[in-house]
Amino acid sequence: MTPKELIDILGIAARLKTNTRHCWTDGDRKESVADHSWRIALMAMLLGQEEEFAGTDIARVMKMCLIHDLGEAFTGDIPTFLKSSSDEEKEDEIFQRWVDTFPAAQRTEWKSLLEEMKEMRTTEAKLWKALDKTEALISHNESDIATWLPLEYDLQRTYGTEQVQFSSYMREFKKEIDLWTERKIEEEGNRTDSL
C-alpha cells in the first residue's frame, strides 16, 4: 500500500468521526460512529483475557469491530429501528465497491473479514456481533433518558438478546446491562412521579 493509498482510505474512514448515531453521549453530544467502533474494539481487547475466549482470535474480532460500520462513511447511520433490508443492501454494496479499490493484500483481508461477518459461523464473528449490540445498549444507558424515544424502552430490553446466546459470558454481560436498564427506567419513573 502506498502512502497515498493509505491517506485516501483514512480520509474516507475519517467520515465516521463526524457521522453521528442516534444515541447521545453523557456529555450531551451525539455519539459518532467512530466512538461506537472504537469502544467495541476495546471491549473485544478486554475480553481477550477471559477464559471462555482463550481460543478466540481477539485480534480478528477487533478488526471486525473497527471495520464493521465503515459502509456508514458513505450512507450515514440509520437507527436499527428505521433501517430496512434495502438500506443494508445499499450500504453493503457501496462498502464492497470501496473495498474493491484497495490494494490486493488489504482487499483480500477485508473481503475475508466481511464474508466471515456475513456468515456468522465463527466465534469471532459471533463475538463481534454481540459486542456491537451490547455496546449500543450501554451507550443508551449512559445517555440521558430524556433522549430516548418511546419505542426504545422496549428495545433496550430486547436488543441483542439473540446475539449473546452463543456465550455464557455474553449472556451474563447482557443480564447486567438489563439490570442497569431497569434501574434507569425505574429511576426515571420515580423522578416523574415526584414532579
Beta strands, then each sheet from edge to edge (+ up, - down):
strand 1: 20-24
strand 2: 30-32
sheet 1: 1+ 2-
end
